C-alpha cells in the first residue's frame, strides 16, 4: 500500500482534479482553455480528465470525493477566484487521507 504522500500524489490529487474539472465542465460549461488557465494545467491534461483517461483506481477514488467541497470550489472559481487550486487539493487530500501533511499547513 502507498504511504500517505505517494497515495496523495498518485491517486487522491488526480481524483480531486478530475472531480473539479468535471464539475466545471458539466455544471458551468467552462471551456478547456479557461480551465487550463484557472487550474494551471495543460489543456491536454484537462482533456484527459474530461474524457476519463485515467486509472481505474483514480476513478474509484474520484467517486468518493466530497461533492459539496467540489461544488463549493467550482463556484468560487466561476465567481472569479482562480487562486484556490492548491487549497482545494489540500482540503480534499487531507480529508480523504486522514492526515495533515506539511503542504496542508503551509501558507497557500
HELIX and SHEET records of a PDB file:
HELIX    1   1 UNK A    4  UNK A    7  1                                   4    
HELIX    2   2 UNK A    8  UNK A   12  3                                   5    
HELIX    3   3 UNK A   13  UNK A   28  1                                  16    
HELIX    4   4 UNK A   32  UNK A   39  1                                   8    
HELIX    5   5 UNK A   43  UNK A   50  1                                   8    
HELIX    6   6 UNK A   56  UNK A   64  1                                   9    
HELIX    7   7 UNK A   67  UNK A   78  1                                  12    
HELIX    8   8 UNK A   85  UNK A   97  1                                  13    
END                                                                             
